[in-house]
């Protein structure tokens, strides 16, 4: 199985970039992982919230294959603790899914078309975080999930 994270907009903060890259390198030991960044929409200030979600939705859906399992990182999604999330990952690996794709939407969330295509939704917290920080938190939780599955000590730090 491969895991891909799709996100809208680049990460500006150099420290966050370094941390994200560090966890991506760590993940290489466990699974094939990639981070796919969709550039910010140009002239988004001239678009309504709905128009921006629609344009971002089209860009997201263009990156999804019919065989991908699409999971949205959404404030209304199911919440997991780290151990339950590792079980969630194991369940997907056992199911025979070849490509598990997680998506972080733009500032207004997802279009209806993206919600319709999704196979599930996960919320990382009831709190609101910047889209750039969510990337780091999610990739770190992926790494933590795999260390839990392998019964490695990282989880207990």
N, CA, C and O atoms as a GROMACS GRO file, in nm:
protein
  628
    1UNK      N    1   0.085  -0.118   0.000
    1UNK     CA    2   0.000   0.000   0.000
    1UNK      C    3   0.089   0.124   0.000
    1UNK      O    4   0.196   0.127   0.062
    2UNK      N    5   0.043   0.225  -0.070
    2UNK     CA    6   0.109   0.355  -0.065
    2UNK      C    7   0.013   0.454   0.000
    2UNK      O    8  -0.109   0.441  -0.010
    3UNK      N    9   0.070   0.552   0.067
    3UNK     CA   10  -0.008   0.658   0.129
    3UNK      C   11   0.037   0.789   0.069
    3UNK      O   12   0.157   0.816   0.055
    4UNK      N   13  -0.061   0.870   0.035
    4UNK     CA   14  -0.033   1.003  -0.021
    4UNK      C   15  -0.113   1.105   0.057
    4UNK      O   16  -0.228   1.081   0.093
    5UNK      N   17  -0.051   1.218   0.082
    5UNK     CA   18  -0.120   1.332   0.143
    5UNK      C   19  -0.123   1.443   0.039
    5UNK      O   20  -0.019   1.485  -0.011
    6UNK      N   21  -0.243   1.490   0.008
    6UNK     CA   22  -0.262   1.602  -0.084
    6UNK      C   23  -0.300   1.723   0.000
    6UNK      O   24  -0.386   1.714   0.088
    7UNK      N   25  -0.236   1.836  -0.027
    7UNK     CA   26  -0.265   1.958   0.047
    7UNK      C   27  -0.266   2.077  -0.050
    7UNK      O   28  -0.198   2.077  -0.152
    8UNK      N   29  -0.346   2.176  -0.014
    8UNK     CA   30  -0.356   2.299  -0.095
    8UNK      C   31  -0.255   2.401  -0.040
    8UNK      O   32  -0.254   2.428   0.080
    9UNK      N   33  -0.173   2.456  -0.127
    9UNK     CA   34  -0.081   2.564  -0.090
    9UNK      C   35   0.049   2.513  -0.030
    9UNK      O   36   0.053   2.412   0.040
   10UNK      N   37   0.156   2.586  -0.060
   10UNK     CA   38   0.288   2.545  -0.012
   10UNK      C   39   0.307   2.579   0.136
   10UNK      O   40   0.235   2.662   0.192
   11UNK      N   41   0.405   2.514   0.196
   11UNK     CA   42   0.442   2.545   0.334
   11UNK      C   43   0.547   2.655   0.330
   11UNK      O   44   0.656   2.637   0.275
   12UNK      N   45   0.514   2.769   0.390
   12UNK     CA   46   0.604   2.884   0.387
   12UNK      C   47   0.711   2.878   0.496
   12UNK      O   48   0.824   2.921   0.474
   13UNK      N   49   0.676   2.827   0.611
   13UNK     CA   50   0.765   2.829   0.726
   13UNK      C   51   0.877   2.725   0.710
   13UNK      O   52   0.850   2.605   0.696
   14UNK      N   53   1.001   2.771   0.711
   14UNK     CA   54   1.116   2.683   0.689
   14UNK      C   55   1.128   2.577   0.798
   14UNK      O   56   1.164   2.462   0.770
   15UNK      N   57   1.099   2.613   0.921
   15UNK     CA   58   1.110   2.516   1.031
   15UNK      C   59   1.006   2.406   1.015
   15UNK      O   60   1.036   2.288   1.036
   16UNK      N   61   0.883   2.443   0.979
   16UNK     CA   62   0.781   2.342   0.954
   16UNK      C   63   0.822   2.251   0.838
   16UNK      O   64   0.804   2.129   0.844
   17UNK      N   65   0.876   2.311   0.733
   17UNK     CA   66   0.922   2.233   0.617
   17UNK      C   67   1.025   2.129   0.660
   17UNK      O   68   1.019   2.014   0.618
   18UNK      N   69   1.120   2.172   0.743
   18UNK     CA   70   1.225   2.080   0.789
   18UNK      C   71   1.166   1.964   0.869
   18UNK      O   72   1.204   1.849   0.850
   19UNK      N   73   1.074   1.996   0.957
   19UNK     CA   74   1.012   1.892   1.038
   19UNK      C   75   0.930   1.796   0.952
   19UNK      O   76   0.935   1.675   0.972
   20UNK      N   77   0.856   1.851   0.857
   20UNK     CA   78   0.777   1.767   0.766
   20UNK      C   79   0.871   1.674   0.689
   20UNK      O   80   0.845   1.554   0.679
   21UNK      N   81   0.978   1.728   0.635
   21UNK     CA   82   1.074   1.647   0.560
   21UNK      C   83   1.136   1.539   0.647
   21UNK      O   84   1.159   1.428   0.601
   22UNK      N   85   1.164   1.572   0.774
   22UNK     CA   86   1.221   1.474   0.866
   22UNK      C   87   1.125   1.356   0.885
   22UNK      O   88   1.168   1.240   0.880
   23UNK      N   89   0.998   1.384   0.908
   23UNK     CA   90   0.903   1.275   0.929
   23UNK      C   91   0.875   1.196   0.800
   23UNK      O   92   0.848   1.076   0.806
   24UNK      N   93   0.882   1.262   0.686
   24UNK     CA   94   0.867   1.190   0.559
   24UNK      C   95   0.982   1.090   0.543
   24UNK      O   96   0.961   0.977   0.500
   25UNK      N   97   1.104   1.133   0.578
   25UNK     CA   98   1.219   1.042   0.571
   25UNK      C   99   1.200   0.924   0.666
   25UNK      O  100   1.230   0.810   0.630
   26UNK      N  101   1.150   0.951   0.785
   26UNK     CA  102   1.127   0.844   0.882
   26UNK      C  103   1.022   0.745   0.830
   26UNK      O  104   1.035   0.624   0.849
   27UNK      N  105   0.919   0.797   0.764
   27UNK     CA  106   0.812   0.711   0.711
   27UNK      C  107   0.863   0.616   0.603
   27UNK      O  108   0.808   0.508   0.586
   28UNK      N  109   0.967   0.656   0.531
   28UNK     CA  110   1.021   0.572   0.424
   28UNK      C  111   1.057   0.432   0.472
   28UNK      O  112   1.054   0.337   0.394
   29UNK      N  113   1.091   0.420   0.598
   29UNK     CA  114   1.127   0.291   0.655
   29UNK      C  115   1.006   0.197   0.660
   29UNK      O  116   1.023   0.075   0.656
   30UNK      N  117   0.886   0.253   0.669
   30UNK     CA  118   0.765   0.174   0.691
   30UNK      C  119   0.678   0.156   0.567
   30UNK      O  120   0.620   0.050   0.545
   31UNK      N  121   0.669   0.262   0.488
   31UNK     CA  122   0.570   0.260   0.379
   31UNK      C  123   0.610   0.361   0.273
   31UNK      O  124   0.685   0.455   0.299
   32UNK      N  125   0.559   0.340   0.152
   32UNK     CA  126   0.581   0.439   0.047
   32UNK      C  127   0.484   0.554   0.071
   32UNK      O  128   0.362   0.535   0.072
   33UNK      N  129   0.539   0.673   0.091
   33UNK     CA  130   0.459   0.791   0.123
   33UNK      C  131   0.500   0.906   0.033
   33UNK      O  132   0.618   0.922   0.000
   34UNK      N  133   0.401   0.988  -0.007
   34UNK     CA  134   0.433   1.110  -0.080
   34UNK      C  135   0.341   1.223  -0.037
   34UNK      O  136   0.227   1.202   0.003
   35UNK      N  137   0.395   1.342  -0.047
   35UNK     CA  138   0.321   1.465  -0.017
   35UNK      C  139   0.303   1.537  -0.149
   35UNK      O  140   0.400   1.569  -0.217
   36UNK      N  141   0.179   1.562  -0.186
   36UNK     CA  142   0.145   1.624  -0.313
   36UNK      C  143   0.082   1.761  -0.285
   36UNK      O  144  -0.027   1.769  -0.229
   37UNK      N  145   0.151   1.866  -0.322
   37UNK     CA  146   0.104   2.002  -0.296
   37UNK      C  147   0.038   2.060  -0.420
   37UNK      O  148   0.096   2.062  -0.529
   38UNK      N  149  -0.086   2.105  -0.402
   38UNK     CA  150  -0.158   2.175  -0.508
   38UNK      C  151  -0.135   2.324  -0.485
   38UNK      O  152  -0.165   2.374  -0.376
   39UNK      N  153  -0.084   2.396  -0.584
   39UNK     CA  154  -0.058   2.540  -0.563
   39UNK      C  155  -0.186   2.616  -0.527
   39UNK      O  156  -0.297   2.580  -0.568
   40UNK      N  157  -0.168   2.722  -0.449
   40UNK     CA  158  -0.280   2.809  -0.417
   40UNK      C  159  -0.344   2.859  -0.546
   40UNK      O  160  -0.275   2.881  -0.646
   41UNK      N  161  -0.474   2.878  -0.541
   41UNK     CA  162  -0.546   2.931  -0.658
   41UNK      C  163  -0.512   3.078  -0.675
   41UNK      O  164  -0.516   3.157  -0.580
   42UNK      N  165  -0.478   3.114  -0.798
   42UNK     CA  166  -0.445   3.254  -0.826
   42UNK      C  167  -0.572   3.338  -0.824
   42UNK      O  168  -0.680   3.291  -0.862
   43UNK      N  169  -0.559   3.461  -0.780
   43UNK     CA  170  -0.669   3.557  -0.775
   43UNK      C  171  -0.787   3.507  -0.690
   43UNK      O  172  -0.902   3.536  -0.721
   44UNK      N  173  -0.757   3.431  -0.585
   44UNK     CA  174  -0.864   3.375  -0.502
   44UNK      C  175  -0.944   3.484  -0.430
   44UNK      O  176  -1.057   3.462  -0.388
   45UNK      N  177  -0.883   3.602  -0.415
   45UNK     CA  178  -0.954   3.712  -0.349
   45UNK      C  179  -1.074   3.759  -0.431
   45UNK      O  180  -1.166   3.820  -0.378
   46UNK      N  181  -1.072   3.729  -0.561
   46UNK     CA  182  -1.182   3.767  -0.649
   46UNK      C  183  -1.291   3.661  -0.655
   46UNK      O  184  -1.391   3.678  -0.724
   47UNK      N  185  -1.271   3.550  -0.582
   47UNK     CA  186  -1.367   3.440  -0.584
   47UNK      C  187  -1.446   3.435  -0.454
   47UNK      O  188  -1.396   3.470  -0.347
   48UNK      N  189  -1.569   3.391  -0.465
   48UNK     CA  190  -1.648   3.368  -0.344
   48UNK      C  191  -1.594   3.242  -0.275
   48UNK      O  192  -1.517   3.166  -0.335
   49UNK      N  193  -1.635   3.221  -0.153
   49UNK     CA  194  -1.596   3.102  -0.078
   49UNK      C  195  -1.635   2.976  -0.156
   49UNK      O  196  -1.557   2.882  -0.168
   50UNK      N  197  -1.756   2.976  -0.207
   50UNK     CA  198  -1.807   2.862  -0.283
   50UNK      C  199  -1.727   2.838  -0.411
   50UNK      O  200  -1.695   2.724  -0.444
   51UNK      N  201  -1.693   2.944  -0.482
   51UNK     CA  202  -1.616   2.932  -0.606
   51UNK      C  203  -1.475   2.879  -0.576
   51UNK      O  204  -1.421   2.798  -0.651
   52UNK      N  205  -1.417   2.926  -0.467
   52UNK     CA  206  -1.283   2.880  -0.431
   52UNK      C  207  -1.286   2.731  -0.395
   52UNK      O  208  -1.198   2.656  -0.437
   53UNK      N  209  -1.386   2.689  -0.318
   53UNK     CA  210  -1.398   2.547  -0.284
   53UNK      C  211  -1.417   2.462  -0.410
   53UNK      O  212  -1.361   2.353  -0.422
   54UNK      N  213  -1.495   2.513  -0.503
   54UNK     CA  214  -1.521   2.440  -0.627
   54UNK      C  215  -1.393   2.423  -0.709
   54UNK      O  216  -1.363   2.314  -0.757
   55UNK      N  217  -1.317   2.532  -0.724
   55UNK     CA  218  -1.192   2.526  -0.801
   55UNK      C  219  -1.091   2.432  -0.733
   55UNK      O  220  -1.027   2.351  -0.800
   56UNK      N  221  -1.078   2.445  -0.602
   56UNK     CA  222  -0.986   2.356  -0.530
   56UNK      C  223  -1.033   2.210  -0.542
   56UNK      O  224  -0.952   2.119  -0.557
   57UNK      N  225  -1.164   2.190  -0.535
   57UNK     CA  226  -1.220   2.056  -0.547
   57UNK      C  227  -1.186   1.992  -0.679
   57UNK      O  228  -1.153   1.873  -0.685
   58UNK      N  229  -1.194   2.069  -0.786
   58UNK     CA  230  -1.159   2.017  -0.919
   58UNK      C  231  -1.012   1.975  -0.923
   58UNK      O  232  -0.978   1.870  -0.978
   59UNK      N  233  -0.926   2.058  -0.864
   59UNK     CA  234  -0.782   2.027  -0.863
   59UNK      C  235  -0.755   1.901  -0.780
   59UNK      O  236  -0.671   1.819  -0.818
   60UNK      N  237  -0.825   1.886  -0.669
   60UNK     CA  238  -0.809   1.767  -0.585
   60UNK      C  239  -0.854   1.644  -0.661
   60UNK      O  240  -0.782   1.544  -0.668
   61UNK      N  241  -0.974   1.650  -0.718
   61UNK     CA  242  -1.030   1.533  -0.787
   61UNK      C  243  -0.948   1.492  -0.909
   61UNK      O  244  -0.946   1.375  -0.948
   62UNK      N  245  -0.879   1.588  -0.970
   62UNK     CA  246  -0.791   1.556  -1.083
   62UNK      C  247  -0.671   1.472  -1.040
   62UNK      O  248  -0.608   1.407  -1.123
   63UNK      N  249  -0.641   1.472  -0.912
   63UNK     CA  250  -0.526   1.397  -0.860
   63UNK      C  251  -0.566   1.261  -0.802
   63UNK      O  252  -0.481   1.187  -0.754
   64UNK      N  253  -0.696   1.230  -0.807
   64UNK     CA  254  -0.747   1.106  -0.748
   64UNK      C  255  -0.777   1.006  -0.859
   64UNK      O  256  -0.839   1.039  -0.959
   65UNK      N  257  -0.731   0.883  -0.839
   65UNK     CA  258  -0.763   0.774  -0.932
   65UNK      C  259  -0.886   0.699  -0.880
   65UNK      O  260  -0.919   0.706  -0.762
   66UNK      N  261  -0.952   0.628  -0.970
   66UNK     CA  262  -1.076   0.558  -0.932
   66UNK      C  263  -1.052   0.451  -0.826
   66UNK      O  264  -1.144   0.417  -0.751
   67UNK      N  265  -0.932   0.397  -0.820
   67UNK     CA  266  -0.904   0.290  -0.722
   67UNK      C  267  -0.851   0.344  -0.589
   67UNK      O  268  -0.831   0.266  -0.496
   68UNK      N  269  -0.829   0.475  -0.579
   68UNK     CA  270  -0.779   0.534  -0.454
   68UNK      C  271  -0.888   0.534  -0.347
   68UNK      O  272  -1.005   0.557  -0.376
   69UNK      N  273  -0.847   0.507  -0.223
   69UNK     CA  274  -0.936   0.529  -0.108
   69UNK      C  275  -0.909   0.671  -0.062
   69UNK      O  276  -0.797   0.704  -0.022
   70UNK      N  277  -1.010   0.755  -0.069
   70UNK     CA  278  -0.996   0.898  -0.041
   70UNK      C  279  -1.049   0.929   0.098
   70UNK      O  280  -1.167   0.907   0.127
   71UNK      N  281  -0.962   0.981   0.184
   71UNK     CA  282  -0.998   1.017   0.321
   71UNK      C  283  -0.971   1.166   0.340
   71UNK      O  284  -0.860   1.214   0.318
   72UNK      N  285  -1.074   1.238   0.381
   72UNK     CA  286  -1.061   1.382   0.400
   72UNK      C  287  -1.024   1.413   0.545
   72UNK      O  288  -1.080   1.355   0.638
   73UNK      N  289  -0.931   1.505   0.563
   73UNK     CA  290  -0.902   1.556   0.696
   73UNK      C  291  -0.996   1.674   0.715
   73UNK      O  292  -0.977   1.781   0.659
   74UNK      N  293  -1.099   1.650   0.796
   74UNK     CA  294  -1.214   1.740   0.803
   74UNK      C  295  -1.254   1.756   0.949
   74UNK      O  296  -1.255   1.660   1.026
   75UNK      N  297  -1.288   1.878   0.986
   75UNK     CA  298  -1.325   1.905   1.126
   75UNK      C  299  -1.444   1.823   1.175
   75UNK      O  300  -1.460   1.804   1.295
   76UNK      N  301  -1.526   1.775   1.085
   76UNK     CA  302  -1.643   1.695   1.124
   76UNK      C  303  -1.618   1.545   1.112
   76UNK      O  304  -1.712   1.465   1.121
   77UNK      N  305  -1.492   1.507   1.090
   77UNK     CA  306  -1.460   1.366   1.077
   77UNK      C  307  -1.449   1.295   1.210
   77UNK      O  308  -1.460   1.356   1.316
   78UNK      N  309  -1.428   1.166   1.203
   78UNK     CA  310  -1.411   1.083   1.322
   78UNK      C  311  -1.275   1.110   1.383
   78UNK      O  312  -1.174   1.125   1.313
   79UNK      N  313  -1.273   1.116   1.515
   79UNK     CA  314  -1.147   1.138   1.585
   79UNK      C  315  -1.095   1.006   1.640
   79UNK      O  316  -1.171   0.920   1.683
   80UNK      N  317  -0.963   0.991   1.637
   80UNK     CA  318  -0.895   0.872   1.686
   80UNK      C  319  -0.785   0.914   1.782
   80UNK      O  320  -0.726   1.021   1.768
   81UNK      N  321  -0.756   0.828   1.881
   81UNK     CA  322  -0.630   0.847   1.951
   81UNK      C  323  -0.524   0.776   1.868
   81UNK      O  324  -0.557   0.712   1.768
   82UNK      N  325  -0.398   0.787   1.906
   82UNK     CA  326  -0.291   0.734   1.822
   82UNK      C  327  -0.298   0.583   1.805
   82UNK      O  328  -0.271   0.532   1.696
   83UNK      N  329  -0.335   0.511   1.908
   83UNK     CA  330  -0.343   0.366   1.898
   83UNK      C  331  -0.459   0.325   1.806
   83UNK      O  332  -0.443   0.235   1.723
   84UNK      N  333  -0.573   0.391   1.819
   84UNK     CA  334  -0.686   0.361   1.731
   84UNK      C  335  -0.654   0.398   1.587
   84UNK      O  336  -0.697   0.329   1.494
   85UNK      N  337  -0.578   0.506   1.566
   85UNK     CA  338  -0.540   0.545   1.431
   85UNK      C  339  -0.446   0.440   1.370
   85UNK      O  340  -0.455   0.411   1.251
   86UNK      N  341  -0.356   0.384   1.451
   86UNK     CA  342  -0.267   0.280   1.399
   86UNK      C  343  -0.350   0.158   1.357
   86UNK      O  344  -0.319   0.094   1.257
   87UNK      N  345  -0.454   0.126   1.432
   87UNK     CA  346  -0.544   0.016   1.394
   87UNK      C  347  -0.618   0.049   1.265
   87UNK      O  348  -0.639  -0.039   1.181
   88UNK      N  349  -0.658   0.174   1.251
   88UNK     CA  350  -0.724   0.221   1.129
   88UNK      C  351  -0.632   0.199   1.008
   88UNK      O  352  -0.677   0.153   0.903
   89UNK      N  353  -0.504   0.233   1.023
   89UNK     CA  354  -0.408   0.212   0.915
   89UNK      C  355  -0.393   0.063   0.884
   89UNK      O  356  -0.392   0.023   0.768
   90UNK      N  357  -0.382  -0.019   0.989
   90UNK     CA  358  -0.368  -0.163   0.970
   90UNK      C  359  -0.488  -0.221   0.897
   90UNK      O  360  -0.473  -0.306   0.808
   91UNK      N  361  -0.607  -0.175   0.935
   91UNK     CA  362  -0.730  -0.222   0.869
   91UNK      C  363  -0.726  -0.194   0.719
   91UNK      O  364  -0.762  -0.278   0.638
   92UNK      N  365  -0.681  -0.074   0.683
   92UNK     CA  366  -0.672  -0.038   0.542
   92UNK      C  367  -0.565  -0.121   0.470
   92UNK      O  368  -0.584  -0.161   0.356
   93UNK      N  369  -0.454  -0.147   0.537
   93UNK     CA  370  -0.350  -0.229   0.474
   93UNK      C  371  -0.401  -0.372   0.453
   93UNK      O  372  -0.372  -0.434   0.350
   94UNK      N  373  -0.476  -0.423   0.549
   94UNK     CA  374  -0.529  -0.559   0.540
   94UNK      C  375  -0.639  -0.572   0.435
   94UNK      O  376  -0.664  -0.681   0.384
   95UNK      N  377  -0.704  -0.461   0.402
   95UNK     CA  378  -0.818  -0.464   0.310
   95UNK      C  379  -0.777  -0.481   0.164
   95UNK      O  380  -0.861  -0.508   0.078
   96UNK      N  381  -0.649  -0.467   0.137
   96UNK     CA  382  -0.602  -0.482  -0.001
   96UNK      C  383  -0.601  -0.352  -0.080
   96UNK      O  384  -0.571  -0.352  -0.199
   97UNK      N  385  -0.634  -0.240  -0.015
   97UNK     CA  386  -0.629  -0.110  -0.083
   97UNK      C  387  -0.484  -0.084  -0.123
   97UNK      O  388  -0.392  -0.101  -0.044
   98UNK      N  389  -0.466  -0.043  -0.247
   98UNK     CA  390  -0.330  -0.015  -0.294
   98UNK      C  391  -0.286   0.129  -0.268
   98UNK      O  392  -0.169   0.156  -0.244
   99UNK      N  393  -0.382   0.222  -0.273
   99UNK     CA  394  -0.350   0.364  -0.256
   99UNK      C  395  -0.448   0.428  -0.158
   99UNK      O  396  -0.568   0.435  -0.183
  100UNK      N  397  -0.394   0.475  -0.048
  100UNK     CA  398  -0.472   0.545   0.053
  100UNK      C  399  -0.432   0.692   0.044
  100UNK      O  400  -0.316   0.728   0.065
  101UNK      N  401  -0.530   0.777   0.012
  101UNK     CA  402  -0.502   0.919  -0.012
  101UNK      C  403  -0.578   1.003   0.090
  101UNK      O  404  -0.700   0.996   0.100
  102UNK      N  405  -0.502   1.081   0.165
  102UNK     CA  406  -0.558   1.175   0.261
  102UNK      C  407  -0.549   1.314   0.201
  102UNK      O  408  -0.454   1.344   0.129
  103UNK      N  409  -0.647   1.400   0.230
  103UNK     CA  410  -0.648   1.534   0.172
  103UNK      C  411  -0.676   1.638   0.279
  103UNK      O  412  -0.767   1.626   0.360
  104UNK      N  413  -0.592   1.742   0.276
  104UNK     CA  414  -0.615   1.862   0.357
  104UNK      C  415  -0.668   1.966   0.260
  104UNK      O  416  -0.599   2.002   0.164
  105UNK      N  417  -0.788   2.016   0.283
  105UNK     CA  418  -0.850   2.111   0.192
  105UNK      C  419  -0.796   2.252   0.211
  105UNK      O  420  -0.703   2.276   0.288
  106UNK      N  421  -0.856   2.343   0.138
  106UNK     CA  422  -0.820   2.484   0.149
  106UNK      C  423  -0.884   2.548   0.271
  106UNK      O  424  -0.939   2.477   0.356
  107UNK      N  425  -0.876   2.679   0.282
  107UNK     CA  426  -0.924   2.748   0.402
  107UNK      C  427  -1.074   2.735   0.427
  107UNK      O  428  -1.120   2.755   0.540
  108UNK      N  429  -1.152   2.702   0.324
  108UNK     CA  430  -1.297   2.692   0.341
  108UNK      C  431  -1.346   2.547   0.340
  108UNK      O  432  -1.466   2.521   0.342
  109UNK      N  433  -1.252   2.453   0.337
  109UNK     CA  434  -1.293   2.313   0.337
  109UNK      C  435  -1.303   2.257   0.196
  109UNK      O  436  -1.230   2.298   0.106
  110UNK      N  437  -1.396   2.163   0.179
  110UNK     CA  438  -1.408   2.088   0.054
  110UNK      C  439  -1.537   2.120  -0.020
  110UNK      O  440  -1.637   2.160   0.040
  111UNK      N  441  -1.533   2.102  -0.151
  111UNK     CA  442  -1.654   2.116  -0.233
  111UNK      C  443  -1.743   1.993  -0.212
  111UNK      O  444  -1.697   1.891  -0.162
  112UNK      N  445  -1.868   2.005  -0.250
  112UNK     CA  446  -1.961   1.892  -0.240
  112UNK      C  447  -1.913   1.773  -0.323
  112UNK      O  448  -1.930   1.658  -0.284
  113UNK      N  449  -1.853   1.801  -0.439
  113UNK     CA  450  -1.804   1.693  -0.526
  113UNK      C  451  -1.695   1.611  -0.456
  113UNK      O  452  -1.690   1.489  -0.471
  114UNK      N  453  -1.608   1.678  -0.380
  114UNK     CA  454  -1.503   1.607  -0.307
  114UNK      C  455  -1.566   1.524  -0.195
  114UNK      O  456  -1.528   1.409  -0.175
  115UNK      N  457  -1.662   1.582  -0.123
  115UNK     CA  458  -1.731   1.505  -0.017
  115UNK      C  459  -1.798   1.380  -0.074
  115UNK      O  460  -1.795   1.274  -0.012
  116UNK      N  461  -1.857   1.392  -0.192
  116UNK     CA  462  -1.926   1.278  -0.253
  116UNK      C  463  -1.828   1.167  -0.291
  116UNK      O  464  -1.862   1.049  -0.283
  117UNK      N  465  -1.709   1.204  -0.332
  117UNK     CA  466  -1.608   1.106  -0.375
  117UNK      C  467  -1.538   1.039  -0.256
  117UNK      O  468  -1.482   0.931  -0.271
  118UNK      N  469  -1.540   1.104  -0.141
  118UNK     CA  470  -1.463   1.057  -0.025
  118UNK      C  471  -1.515   0.924   0.030
  118UNK      O  472  -1.634   0.895   0.027
  119UNK      N  473  -1.421   0.846   0.080
  119UNK     CA  474  -1.452   0.719   0.145
  119UNK      C  475  -1.456   0.732   0.297
  119UNK      O  476  -1.490   0.636   0.366
  120UNK      N  477  -1.422   0.850   0.347
  120UNK     CA  478  -1.424   0.871   0.491
  120UNK      C  479  -1.369   1.008   0.527
  120UNK      O  480  -1.313   1.079   0.444
  121UNK      N  481  -1.388   1.044   0.655
  121UNK     CA  482  -1.338   1.172   0.706
  121UNK      C  483  -1.275   1.148   0.843
  121UNK      O  484  -1.328   1.073   0.925
  122UNK      N  485  -1.163   1.214   0.865
  122UNK     CA  486  -1.094   1.208   0.994
  122UNK      C  487  -1.073   1.351   1.042
  122UNK      O  488  -1.040   1.440   0.964
  123UNK      N  489  -1.091   1.371   1.171
  123UNK     CA  490  -1.059   1.498   1.235
  123UNK      C  491  -0.941   1.475   1.327
  123UNK      O  492  -0.941   1.380   1.406
  124UNK      N  493  -0.840   1.561   1.318
  124UNK     CA  494  -0.724   1.546   1.406
  124UNK      C  495  -0.748   1.610   1.542
  124UNK      O  496  -0.679   1.577   1.639
  125UNK      N  497  -0.844   1.702   1.551
  125UNK     CA  498  -0.870   1.770   1.677
  125UNK      C  499  -0.996   1.854   1.663
  125UNK      O  500  -1.037   1.889   1.552
  126UNK      N  501  -1.054   1.887   1.776
  126UNK     CA  502  -1.165   1.982   1.773
  126UNK      C  503  -1.112   2.125   1.763
  126UNK      O  504  -1.186   2.219   1.732
  127UNK      N  505  -0.984   2.141   1.789
  127UNK     CA  506  -0.921   2.272   1.778
  127UNK      C  507  -0.893   2.303   1.630
  127UNK      O  508  -0.890   2.213   1.547
  128UNK      N  509  -0.873   2.430   1.600
  128UNK     CA  510  -0.839   2.472   1.464
  128UNK      C  511  -0.690   2.500   1.458
  128UNK      O  512  -0.635   2.571   1.542
  129UNK      N  513  -0.624   2.443   1.357
  129UNK     CA  514  -0.482   2.465   1.334
  129UNK      C  515  -0.463   2.518   1.192
  129UNK      O  516  -0.551   2.503   1.107
  130UNK      N  517  -0.348   2.579   1.169
  130UNK     CA  518  -0.320   2.625   1.033
  130UNK      C  519  -0.304   2.502   0.943
  130UNK      O  520  -0.265   2.395   0.989
  131UNK      N  521  -0.334   2.521   0.816
  131UNK     CA  522  -0.322   2.410   0.720
  131UNK      C  523  -0.177   2.362   0.711
  131UNK      O  524  -0.153   2.244   0.686
  132UNK      N  525  -0.083   2.452   0.731
  132UNK     CA  526   0.057   2.413   0.726
  132UNK      C  527   0.095   2.326   0.845
  132UNK      O  528   0.172   2.230   0.830
  133UNK      N  529   0.043   2.358   0.962
  133UNK     CA  530   0.075   2.278   1.081
  133UNK      C  531   0.007   2.141   1.076
  133UNK      O  532   0.064   2.042   1.122
  134UNK      N  533  -0.113   2.136   1.020
  134UNK     CA  534  -0.184   2.008   1.010
  134UNK      C  535  -0.101   1.908   0.930
  134UNK      O  536  -0.102   1.788   0.962
  135UNK      N  537  -0.031   1.954   0.830
  135UNK     CA  538   0.055   1.864   0.752
  135UNK      C  539   0.155   1.794   0.843
  135UNK      O  540   0.171   1.672   0.838
  136UNK      N  541   0.223   1.874   0.926
  136UNK     CA  542   0.321   1.818   1.018
  136UNK      C  543   0.253   1.723   1.116
  136UNK      O  544   0.301   1.611   1.138
  137UNK      N  545   0.144   1.766   1.176
  137UNK     CA  546   0.076   1.683   1.276
  137UNK      C  547   0.031   1.550   1.215
  137UNK      O  548   0.046   1.444   1.277
  138UNK      N  549  -0.024   1.557   1.095
  138UNK     CA  550  -0.074   1.435   1.033
  138UNK      C  551   0.040   1.340   0.997
  138UNK      O  552   0.032   1.220   1.024
  139UNK      N  553   0.146   1.392   0.938
  139UNK     CA  554   0.259   1.306   0.899
  139UNK      C  555   0.325   1.247   1.023
  139UNK      O  556   0.367   1.131   1.022
  140UNK      N  557   0.333   1.325   1.130
  140UNK     CA  558   0.389   1.272   1.255
  140UNK      C  559   0.300   1.160   1.308
  140UNK      O  560   0.351   1.059   1.356
  141UNK      N  561   0.169   1.175   1.299
  141UNK     CA  562   0.078   1.071   1.347
  141UNK      C  563   0.085   0.945   1.260
  141UNK      O  564   0.071   0.834   1.311
  142UNK      N  565   0.107   0.962   1.131
  142UNK     CA  566   0.131   0.846   1.045
  142UNK      C  567   0.254   0.770   1.094
  142UNK      O  568   0.251   0.648   1.111
  143UNK      N  569   0.362   0.844   1.116
  143UNK     CA  570   0.485   0.782   1.164
  143UNK      C  571   0.460   0.713   1.298
  143UNK      O  572   0.500   0.598   1.318
  144UNK      N  573   0.395   0.782   1.388
  144UNK     CA  574   0.365   0.725   1.520
  144UNK      C  575   0.280   0.598   1.504
  144UNK      O  576   0.304   0.499   1.572
  145UNK      N  577   0.183   0.602   1.415
  145UNK     CA  578   0.098   0.486   1.392
  145UNK      C  579   0.178   0.364   1.350
  145UNK      O  580   0.152   0.253   1.396
  146UNK      N  581   0.275   0.384   1.262
  146UNK     CA  582   0.357   0.270   1.217
  146UNK      C  583   0.450   0.221   1.328
  146UNK      O  584   0.478   0.102   1.336
  147UNK      N  585   0.499   0.312   1.412
  147UNK     CA  586   0.582   0.265   1.524
  147UNK      C  587   0.498   0.184   1.623
  147UNK      O  588   0.547   0.089   1.683
  148UNK      N  589   0.372   0.223   1.640
  148UNK     CA  590   0.282   0.147   1.727
  148UNK      C  591   0.259   0.008   1.668
  148UNK      O  592   0.265  -0.092   1.740
  149UNK      N  593   0.232   0.001   1.538
  149UNK     CA  594   0.209  -0.128   1.474
  149UNK      C  595   0.330  -0.220   1.485
  149UNK      O  596   0.315  -0.342   1.491
  150UNK      N  597   0.448  -0.163   1.488
  150UNK     CA  598   0.571  -0.243   1.501
  150UNK      C  599   0.616  -0.258   1.646
  150UNK      O  600   0.719  -0.317   1.675
  151UNK      N  601   0.535  -0.203   1.736
  151UNK     CA  602   0.567  -0.212   1.880
  151UNK      C  603   0.705  -0.151   1.911
  151UNK      O  604   0.782  -0.206   1.989
  152UNK      N  605   0.732  -0.039   1.848
  152UNK     CA  606   0.860   0.030   1.868
  152UNK      C  607   0.846   0.138   1.975
  152UNK      O  608   0.736   0.184   2.003
  153UNK      N  609   0.956   0.180   2.036
  153UNK     CA  610   0.950   0.268   2.153
  153UNK      C  611   0.910   0.413   2.129
  153UNK      O  612   0.878   0.483   2.226
  154UNK      N  613   0.909   0.462   2.006
  154UNK     CA  614   0.879   0.604   1.980
  154UNK      C  615   0.748   0.646   2.044
  154UNK      O  616   0.738   0.755   2.099
  155UNK      N  617   0.648   0.560   2.038
  155UNK     CA  618   0.515   0.593   2.088
  155UNK      C  619   0.516   0.632   2.236
  155UNK      O  620   0.430   0.707   2.280
  156UNK      N  621   0.612   0.582   2.311
  156UNK     CA  622   0.613   0.606   2.456
  156UNK      C  623   0.696   0.726   2.498
  156UNK      O  624   0.711   0.751   2.618
  157UNK      N  625   0.750   0.800   2.404
  157UNK     CA  626   0.831   0.919   2.440
  157UNK      C  627   0.742   1.031   2.483
  157UNK      O  628   0.791   1.139   2.517
   0.00000   0.00000   0.00000
